[in-house]
Amino acid sequence: MGSALGVPRYIYFKLATFFAEHHFNVLCFDYRGIHESKKSNIPGSEIRMYDWGNRDINAALEWSIENWASDKLIYIGHSCGGQLLGLANHASKIDAAIFIASQSGYWKLWPFPHKLGVWSVWQLIPLITPWFDDFPARALQLSSTNIPSGVARQWAQWGKSKDYLWAFISEEDRRQYLNLQFPLLSLGFTDDQYFGPPAAVKKLLEYYPSTEQQLRLITPESLNRKSIGHFGFLKSDLRNTLWQQLIGWIQKLNL
């Protein structure tokens, strides 16, 4: 399970336990600079968001392949966990993937007036990060923890471009995204206007053109809820509805 920006792995333990109850082995991990992967001898200014995909997601996939060699490999990415997957060399070994509220971060994909807030964040980050090793993402309600300043700086750079991270990565990395082939279920939530609006969720899929895509835009009403937003899918009262739908989608693949 690839986490959202700055979200510690323990936030996903209820969902992971649900999958384990359905006979899946599940690996949750922290990106470098986050929670239990934060090292005092590595300055936050030296950590990039690119590293989270190219090195950390890749290492988690490699560990899973080595330790669960006989099993099918299914990746669940939340928010940036879906954005960064294509940077991992071992992504080509995945049998299926589920993206949850995963989006392109280009600010113009947000509806008005939320796009003004996103644009403001992208302008603010370069002004703050030179002064801190950790960017105060929690205080700004951008994440559940602070994030390394190098990650924040690169995130803001990407978010100002219409092609987001794909405007800055190498040709080899772009080919890797283009060549990924696996069934991909992408979930977006219609009330997730602050972090992952439907237009941004749809846009992300353009960067995985060779996958077998299924997009589901889910309304809170369809799950008998007042709201879902960016993190509501993690609430355990959805285990018999949304979580069970994920299990059903995987089972129908007959992997």
DASULNOR-V8639 format. One line per field, one symbol per residue. ss: DSSP state (H for helix, E for strand, L for the rest). burial: I if it has 24 or more other ideal C-beta (glycine too) atoms within 12 Angstrom, else O. A space follows every 50 residues. Layout:
ss: ???
burial: ???
//
This chain:
ss: LELLLLLLHHHHHHHHHHHHHLLLLLLLLLLLLLHHHLLLLLLHHHLLHH HHHHHHHHHHHHHHHHHLLLLLLEEEEELHHHHLHHHLHHHHHLLEEEEE LLLLLLHHHLLLLHHHHHHHHHHHHHHHHLLLLEELLLLLLLLLLLEEHH HHHHHHHHHLLLLHHHHLLLHHHHHHHHHLLLEEEEEEELLLLLLLLHHH HHHHHLLLLLLEEEEEEELHHHHLLLLLLLLHHHLHHHLLLHHHHHHHHH HHHLL
burial: IIIIIIIIIOIIOIIIOIIOOOOIOIIIIIIIIIIOIIOOOOOIOOIIII IIIIIIIIIIIIOIIOOOOOOIIIIIIIIIIIIIIIIIIIIIIIIIIIII IIIIIIIIIIOOOOOOOIOOIIOOIOOIIOOOIIIIIOOOOIIIIIIIII IIIIIIIIIIOOOIIIOOIOOOIOOIIOOIOIIIIIIIIIIIIIIIIIII IIIIIIIIOOIOIIIIIIOOOOIOOOOIIIIIIIOOOIOOOIIOIIIOII OOOOO
//
